Amino acid sequence: MLDLAIVGATVVTPSGVAPADVGVIAEKIVNIAPPGALESARRTIDARGMLLIPGAVDPHTHLDAEMFSMHTIDDFKSGTAAAVAGGVTTIVDYAFQAHGGSLADAIEKWSAKARARALIDYGFHVALLDPSPEAIAEIPRVVERGVTSFKIFMMQGFEARARDFMRAFRVAGDSGALLAIHAEDEHLIGFCTERLLAADKHDVTHFAASRPPLSEAAAVRRALAMTELSGTPAYFVHLSSREAVDEIRRARSRGRVVLAETRPIYLYLTEERFLEPNGAKYVGYPPLRSAEHRDALWAALEDGTVDVVATDHCSWTLERKISANRFTRMPPGMSNLETLVPMLYSEGVAKGRLSISRWVDLTATNAAKIFGMYPRKGAIVEGAAADLVVFDPACRVVINSREMHSRSDYDPFEGFEVTGWPKMTISRGRPIVTDRKVDAPAGRGEFIARERFSPRWRNQ
């Protein structure tokens, strides 16, 4: 007998979108059958009129992180509650190496943050901040532990140690790891910032001008050259500009293994938001861009240039976001884990920009493949973890921060009317969200040891 059956839904699997019933035993999918063909189950969920999709995989979150000597407002409990309420069942968070510290210490510190709090499964990247010989020597051991990706920030001291970073790139590539690269050129940003501050242009209305699209494209070009020379695959996080996307296209046309991610705020918001009262609440790195860049990113989602939409969830209170008196001191990031899946459906699928299968690829399947979790995660296939979302394509929700699960007291998409929302989220066979209500004990999430990166990930 099955433990759980979900019947009557239109199911999104790697082979297509079609009516089917799904059976679960313990924590795994054991049967995907034609409608009406499942054996009996202890619990049956009637999902007629719904889509059944794999739980989303967000490979870019910052929970319980410290920036500007402040901690983000969401820890692994509230952050993963927001995630699962929005249909995200797996995250990969960034564990930051301390300057002078070891990579192992970073993983242990983040493990302690997550272990007793996470409601859903999680993995880690290591943010490599100090590429010392000792840290570089650790990379193969970290990969053996299932932490198979490393974050590189091309700003705040990158230039002074570029050769050390390239040594790390080479070892990471040889170890089967993937580099997640934050591409902004620190010298171009520094030059622009100096000119703005010298002219007393220090408020948020000048923030976008301090980090222009050229600074992102220049860093992407530089990183492409460095990773080509070191023989390392590159994954560019939160791309925001037409020029950066064009660089990815050119590199792929030359046969490079290059992957690209964008972020919801660049798909739905533009730089005019900085002109609003409290415009600092929209500050992120890179900044919001003009409509031209937003439209270029949608085109890149449609044509396959961008592989993943991930949140870069990094939440603050409104007071912390707006309290700084100059844009260089405004903490970057915002809450958006809960809206990742439904908003991309509403703005993408419901408006005819994306197919249902492409929507699932962008929010679940591709990230699972790229970051070594497929087919355990990211797809409805027999043998996979029973991470499932019963999604109501007709549900309409107006985003209101008071109804969200993040501890942040504002939402960047406040007032947006969204068509389509998760009705139920199932994590490893257990329904833990129904009608936007989360019912799961803190600490039930498990660490996911990930496989090494495969350059042939698209063919898995």
C-alpha positions as CSV (number, residue, x, y, z in Angstrom):
1,M,0.0,0.0,0.0
2,L,1.1,3.5,-0.8
3,D,1.6,6.0,2.0
4,L,0.5,8.9,-0.2
5,A,-1.2,9.3,-3.5
6,I,-1.7,12.5,-5.4
7,V,-4.4,12.0,-8.0
8,G,-6.1,14.0,-10.7
9,A,-3.4,16.5,-11.4
10,T,-1.6,17.5,-14.6
11,V,1.9,16.3,-13.8
12,V,5.1,17.9,-15.1
13,T,7.8,15.3,-15.6
14,P,11.0,15.3,-17.7
15,S,9.1,13.6,-20.5
16,G,6.3,16.2,-20.7
17,V,3.1,17.6,-19.2
18,A,0.2,15.2,-18.9
19,P,-2.5,13.9,-16.5
20,A,-1.1,11.3,-14.1
21,D,-1.3,10.0,-10.6
22,V,1.8,9.9,-8.3
23,G,2.4,7.4,-5.5
24,V,4.7,7.8,-2.6
25,I,6.1,5.4,-0.1
26,A,8.1,6.8,2.8
27,E,10.1,9.7,1.4
28,K,10.3,8.6,-2.3
29,I,8.2,8.7,-5.5
30,V,7.6,5.0,-6.3
31,N,5.0,5.2,-9.1
32,I,3.9,7.6,-11.8
33,A,0.8,6.0,-13.3
34,P,-2.0,6.8,-15.8
35,P,-5.1,8.4,-14.1
36,G,-6.9,5.9,-12.0
37,A,-4.2,3.2,-12.1
38,L,-2.5,3.6,-8.7
39,E,-2.9,1.1,-5.9
40,S,-4.7,2.1,-2.7
41,A,-3.0,4.6,-0.3
42,R,-3.2,5.5,3.3
43,R,-3.8,9.1,2.3
44,T,-5.1,10.4,-1.1
45,I,-4.8,14.0,-2.2
46,D,-7.4,15.1,-4.8
47,A,-5.5,17.5,-7.1
48,R,-8.0,17.8,-9.9
49,G,-7.6,21.1,-11.7
50,M,-4.0,21.5,-10.3
51,L,-0.5,21.2,-11.6
52,L,1.8,18.8,-9.9
53,I,5.4,20.0,-10.1
54,P,8.7,19.1,-8.4
55,G,9.6,21.2,-5.4
56,A,11.8,24.1,-6.5
57,V,15.5,24.2,-5.9
58,D,16.9,27.6,-5.0
59,P,20.7,27.5,-5.2
60,H,21.3,31.1,-4.1
61,T,20.2,32.1,-0.5
62,H,21.8,34.0,2.3
63,L,20.2,32.9,5.6
64,D,21.6,34.0,9.0
65,A,24.3,35.9,7.2
66,E,26.3,38.9,8.3
67,M,26.9,42.0,6.2
68,F,27.8,45.6,7.2
69,S,28.2,44.2,10.8
70,M,24.5,43.3,10.8
71,H,22.7,39.9,10.6
72,T,20.0,39.3,8.1
73,I,16.6,39.1,9.7
74,D,15.8,35.5,8.4
75,D,17.6,32.5,9.9
76,F,17.2,29.0,8.6
77,K,13.9,28.6,10.4
78,S,12.0,31.6,9.1
79,G,13.9,31.6,5.7
80,T,13.0,27.9,5.0
81,A,9.4,28.5,6.1
82,A,9.2,31.3,3.5
83,A,10.8,29.0,1.0
84,V,8.5,26.0,1.5
85,A,5.4,28.2,1.6
86,G,6.3,29.3,-1.9
87,G,7.0,25.8,-3.2
88,V,10.8,25.7,-2.6
89,T,11.9,22.4,-1.0
90,T,15.7,22.6,-1.3
91,I,18.1,25.5,-0.9
92,V,21.8,25.9,-1.3
93,D,23.1,28.6,1.0
94,Y,26.5,30.4,1.0
95,A,28.9,29.5,3.9
96,F,31.4,32.4,4.2
97,Q,35.0,31.7,4.8
98,A,36.4,34.0,7.5
99,H,39.5,35.9,6.5
100,G,42.4,33.7,7.7
101,G,39.9,30.9,8.4
102,S,39.5,27.5,6.9
103,L,36.9,26.3,4.5
104,A,36.0,23.4,6.9
105,D,35.3,26.0,9.7
106,A,32.9,27.9,7.4
107,I,31.0,24.7,6.6
108,E,30.8,23.7,10.3
109,K,29.6,27.2,11.2
110,W,26.8,27.1,8.7
111,S,25.9,23.6,9.5
112,A,25.3,24.7,13.1
113,K,23.1,27.5,11.9
114,A,21.0,25.1,9.8
115,R,20.9,21.8,11.7
116,A,18.3,22.6,14.3
117,R,16.3,25.1,12.3
118,A,15.9,24.2,8.7
119,L,12.4,22.9,7.7
120,I,13.6,21.7,4.3
121,D,16.7,20.1,2.8
122,Y,19.8,22.2,2.2
123,G,23.3,22.2,0.9
124,F,26.2,24.7,0.9
125,H,28.5,26.6,-1.3
126,V,31.7,28.0,0.2
127,A,32.3,31.6,-0.4
128,L,36.1,31.7,-0.9
129,L,37.3,35.0,0.5
130,D,40.9,34.2,1.4
131,P,42.6,32.0,-1.2
132,S,45.6,31.2,0.9
133,P,47.7,28.1,0.1
134,E,46.1,26.4,3.1
135,A,42.6,27.2,1.9
136,I,43.4,26.1,-1.7
137,A,44.7,22.8,-0.4
138,E,41.4,22.2,1.4
139,I,39.3,22.4,-1.8
140,P,39.5,18.7,-2.8
141,R,38.5,17.6,0.8
142,V,35.6,20.0,0.8
143,V,34.4,18.6,-2.5
144,E,34.7,15.1,-1.1
145,R,32.2,16.2,1.6
146,G,29.6,17.0,-1.0
147,V,30.2,20.8,-1.0
148,T,31.0,21.0,-4.7
149,S,30.8,24.7,-5.5
150,F,32.7,27.8,-4.5
151,K,31.6,31.4,-4.6
152,I,33.9,34.1,-5.9
153,F,33.3,37.8,-5.4
154,M,35.0,39.9,-8.1
155,M,35.1,43.0,-5.9
156,Q,36.4,44.1,-2.5
157,G,39.9,42.9,-2.8
158,F,39.7,40.5,-5.7
159,E,42.2,42.4,-7.9
160,A,44.9,42.4,-5.3
161,R,44.8,38.6,-5.1
162,A,43.7,37.7,-8.6
163,R,46.6,35.3,-9.2
164,D,45.8,33.5,-5.9
165,F,42.2,33.1,-7.0
166,M,43.3,31.7,-10.3
167,R,45.3,29.0,-8.4
168,A,42.1,28.2,-6.5
169,F,40.1,28.1,-9.7
170,R,42.5,25.5,-11.1
171,V,42.3,23.3,-8.1
172,A,38.5,23.6,-8.0
173,G,38.2,22.6,-11.6
174,D,40.5,19.7,-11.2
175,S,38.4,18.6,-8.2
176,G,35.2,18.6,-10.1
177,A,33.8,21.7,-8.5
178,L,31.9,24.6,-10.1
179,L,32.7,28.3,-9.6
180,A,29.7,30.6,-8.8
181,I,30.9,34.0,-9.8
182,H,29.6,37.4,-8.6
183,A,30.8,39.5,-11.6
184,E,31.2,43.2,-10.9
185,D,34.4,45.0,-11.6
186,E,35.6,46.7,-8.4
187,H,37.8,49.3,-10.2
188,L,34.9,50.5,-12.5
189,I,32.6,50.6,-9.5
190,G,35.1,52.4,-7.4
191,F,35.7,55.0,-10.1
192,C,32.0,55.7,-10.5
193,T,31.4,55.8,-6.8
194,E,34.2,58.3,-6.2
195,R,32.9,60.7,-8.8
196,L,29.3,60.5,-7.5
197,L,30.4,61.0,-3.9
198,A,32.7,63.9,-4.8
199,A,29.7,65.6,-6.4
200,D,27.6,65.0,-3.3
201,K,25.4,62.5,-5.0
202,H,25.2,60.0,-2.2
203,D,21.6,59.0,-1.9
204,V,19.9,56.0,-3.3
205,T,18.8,57.8,-6.5
206,H,22.4,57.6,-7.6
207,F,23.0,54.0,-6.6
208,A,22.4,52.5,-10.1
209,A,24.9,54.9,-11.6
210,S,27.6,53.7,-9.2
211,R,27.4,50.1,-10.6
212,P,26.6,50.5,-14.3
213,P,26.0,47.6,-16.7
214,L,29.5,48.0,-18.1
215,S,31.0,47.1,-14.7
216,E,29.1,43.8,-14.8
217,A,29.9,43.0,-18.5
218,A,33.6,43.8,-17.9
219,A,33.8,41.4,-15.0
220,V,32.0,38.7,-16.9
221,R,34.6,39.0,-19.7
222,R,37.5,38.9,-17.2
223,A,36.1,35.9,-15.4
224,L,35.6,34.1,-18.7
225,A,39.2,34.6,-19.6
226,M,40.4,33.5,-16.2
227,T,38.3,30.4,-16.1
228,E,39.2,29.5,-19.6
229,L,42.9,29.7,-18.8
230,S,42.4,27.7,-15.6
231,G,40.1,25.2,-17.2
232,T,37.3,25.7,-14.7
233,P,33.5,25.7,-15.5
234,A,31.8,29.0,-14.5
235,Y,28.3,29.8,-13.2
236,F,27.5,33.5,-13.2
237,V,25.1,34.5,-10.4
238,H,22.3,37.1,-10.6
239,L,23.0,38.5,-14.0
240,S,21.2,41.8,-14.5
241,S,22.2,43.4,-17.8
242,R,21.9,42.8,-21.6
243,E,25.7,43.2,-22.0
244,A,26.4,40.4,-19.5
245,V,23.9,38.1,-21.1
246,D,25.5,38.8,-24.5
247,E,28.9,37.8,-23.1
248,I,27.4,34.4,-22.0
249,R,26.0,33.8,-25.5
250,R,29.4,34.6,-27.2
251,A,31.2,32.3,-24.8
252,R,28.8,29.4,-25.5
253,S,29.1,29.9,-29.2
254,R,32.8,29.2,-28.8
255,G,32.1,25.9,-26.9
256,R,32.6,27.2,-23.4
257,V,30.9,25.5,-20.4
258,V,29.3,28.6,-19.0
259,L,26.1,28.8,-17.0
260,A,23.9,31.7,-16.1
261,E,21.5,32.7,-13.3
262,T,19.2,35.7,-12.9
263,R,17.2,37.0,-10.1
264,P,13.5,37.9,-9.8
265,I,14.0,41.5,-9.0
266,Y,15.6,42.1,-12.4
267,L,12.6,40.5,-14.2
268,Y,9.9,42.5,-12.4
269,L,11.4,45.8,-11.2
270,T,13.3,48.6,-12.9
271,E,15.6,51.3,-11.7
272,E,12.8,53.8,-11.3
273,R,12.1,52.2,-8.0
274,F,15.0,54.0,-6.5
275,L,13.1,57.3,-7.0
276,E,10.4,56.1,-4.7
277,P,10.2,57.2,-1.0
278,N,12.3,54.6,0.8
279,G,13.8,53.5,-2.5
280,A,16.7,52.0,-0.5
281,K,14.6,49.0,0.1
282,Y,15.3,47.9,-3.5
283,V,19.1,48.0,-3.2
284,G,20.9,44.9,-4.3
285,Y,24.1,44.0,-6.0
286,P,24.0,44.5,-9.0
287,P,21.4,47.3,-9.0
288,L,18.0,47.3,-10.8
289,R,18.4,48.3,-14.4
290,S,16.3,50.0,-17.1
291,A,13.4,48.3,-19.0
292,E,15.8,47.5,-21.8
293,H,17.8,45.2,-19.6
294,R,14.7,43.6,-18.0
295,D,13.4,42.8,-21.5
296,A,16.8,41.3,-22.5
297,L,16.7,39.0,-19.5
298,W,13.2,37.7,-20.4
299,A,14.5,37.0,-23.9
300,A,17.4,35.1,-22.3
301,L,15.0,33.0,-20.3
302,E,13.0,32.2,-23.4
303,D,16.0,31.3,-25.6
304,G,17.8,29.3,-23.0
305,T,20.8,31.6,-22.3
306,V,19.8,31.9,-18.7
307,D,19.6,28.5,-17.0
308,V,18.3,29.3,-13.5
309,V,16.1,31.8,-11.7
310,A,17.3,32.0,-8.1
311,T,16.4,34.5,-5.4
312,D,19.6,35.7,-3.7
313,H,17.3,35.9,-0.7
314,C,19.0,38.2,1.8
315,S,16.4,39.8,4.1
316,W,16.4,42.9,6.3
317,T,14.0,45.0,8.1
318,L,12.9,48.2,6.3
319,E,14.5,50.3,9.0
320,R,17.9,48.7,8.3
321,K,17.5,49.1,4.6
322,I,16.7,52.9,4.7
323,S,18.7,54.0,7.8
324,A,22.0,54.6,5.9
325,N,22.7,58.1,4.6
326,R,24.6,57.0,1.5
327,F,24.3,54.2,-1.0
328,T,27.7,52.7,-0.1
329,R,26.3,51.8,3.3
330,M,22.9,50.4,2.4
331,P,22.8,46.6,3.0
332,P,22.1,44.8,-0.2
333,G,19.4,42.2,-0.7
334,M,15.7,41.5,0.1
335,S,13.2,38.7,0.9
336,N,11.8,36.9,-2.1
337,L,12.0,33.1,-1.5
338,E,8.2,32.8,-1.0
339,T,7.4,34.5,-4.3
340,L,10.0,32.8,-6.6
341,V,7.8,30.0,-8.0
342,P,4.4,31.7,-8.3
343,M,5.6,35.0,-9.7
344,L,7.6,33.3,-12.5
345,Y,4.4,31.3,-13.3
346,S,2.3,34.5,-13.2
347,E,4.7,36.7,-15.3
348,G,6.1,33.9,-17.4
349,V,3.6,31.0,-18.0
350,A,0.3,32.9,-17.5
351,K,1.4,35.7,-19.8
352,G,2.7,33.3,-22.6
353,R,6.4,34.0,-22.2
354,L,7.4,30.6,-20.9
355,S,6.1,27.1,-21.3
356,I,5.2,25.1,-18.1
357,S,8.2,22.8,-18.7
358,R,10.5,25.8,-19.1
359,W,9.2,27.3,-15.8
360,V,9.9,24.0,-14.0
361,D,13.4,23.8,-15.6
362,L,14.2,27.4,-14.4
363,T,13.1,26.9,-10.9
364,A,13.8,23.2,-10.1
365,T,15.3,20.9,-12.7
366,N,18.3,22.9,-14.0
367,A,19.5,23.9,-10.6
368,A,19.3,20.2,-9.4
369,K,21.3,19.1,-12.4
370,I,23.9,21.9,-12.3
371,F,24.5,21.5,-8.5
372,G,24.7,17.7,-8.3
373,M,21.3,16.8,-6.9
374,Y,19.5,15.3,-9.9
375,P,17.5,13.1,-10.1
376,R,17.1,13.0,-6.3
377,K,15.8,16.5,-6.5
378,G,14.3,18.7,-9.2
379,A,12.1,16.2,-11.1
380,I,9.1,14.0,-10.7
381,V,10.6,10.6,-11.6
382,E,10.4,7.2,-9.9
383,G,13.0,6.9,-7.1
384,A,13.3,10.7,-6.6
385,A,12.7,12.3,-3.3
386,A,8.9,13.0,-2.9
387,D,9.4,16.8,-3.0
388,L,6.2,17.9,-4.7
389,V,4.1,21.0,-5.1
390,V,0.3,20.9,-5.8
391,F,0.1,24.2,-7.7
392,D,-3.2,26.0,-8.3
393,P,-2.9,27.9,-11.6
394,A,-6.1,29.8,-11.1
395,C,-5.4,31.1,-7.5
396,R,-5.0,34.8,-7.3
397,V,-2.9,36.4,-4.6
398,V,-2.1,40.0,-3.9
399,I,1.3,40.1,-2.3
400,N,1.2,41.5,1.2
401,S,4.2,41.4,3.4
402,R,2.1,40.8,6.5
403,E,1.0,37.5,5.0
404,M,4.4,36.3,4.2
405,H,6.6,34.0,6.3
406,S,9.9,35.9,6.1
407,R,10.6,38.0,9.2
408,S,11.2,41.0,6.9
409,D,8.6,43.6,7.4
410,Y,8.4,44.6,3.7
411,D,8.2,42.8,0.4
412,P,9.8,44.2,-2.8
413,F,6.7,43.0,-4.7
414,E,4.1,44.5,-2.4
415,G,0.8,44.9,-4.1
416,F,1.6,42.7,-7.1
417,E,-1.4,40.6,-8.2
418,V,-0.1,37.0,-8.9
419,T,-2.0,34.4,-10.9
420,G,-1.1,30.9,-9.6
421,W,0.1,29.9,-6.2
422,P,1.1,26.6,-4.4
423,K,-1.9,24.9,-2.8
424,M,0.2,22.3,-1.0
425,T,4.0,21.6,-0.6
426,I,5.2,18.1,0.1
427,S,8.8,17.7,1.4
428,R,10.2,14.1,1.4
429,G,6.7,12.6,1.3
430,R,5.2,14.8,4.0
431,P,2.7,17.6,3.3
432,I,4.1,20.6,5.3
433,V,2.2,23.5,3.7
434,T,-1.5,23.6,3.0
435,D,-3.3,26.8,1.8
436,R,-0.2,28.9,2.8
437,K,0.0,27.5,6.3
438,V,3.3,25.9,7.3
439,D,3.2,22.9,9.7
440,A,6.7,21.5,10.1
441,P,9.1,21.1,13.0
442,A,12.3,23.1,12.9
443,G,15.3,20.9,12.2
444,R,13.5,18.4,9.9
445,G,15.6,19.5,6.9
446,E,18.6,17.4,6.0
447,F,22.0,18.3,4.6
448,I,22.4,17.2,1.0
449,A,25.8,16.1,-0.1
450,R,26.1,17.0,-3.7
451,E,27.8,15.3,-6.6
452,R,30.6,16.9,-8.6
453,F,29.7,19.2,-11.5
454,S,29.1,17.4,-14.9
455,P,29.8,19.5,-18.0
456,R,27.2,17.3,-19.7
457,W,24.5,18.3,-17.2
458,R,22.0,19.3,-19.8
459,N,21.9,15.6,-21.1
460,Q,21.1,14.0,-17.7
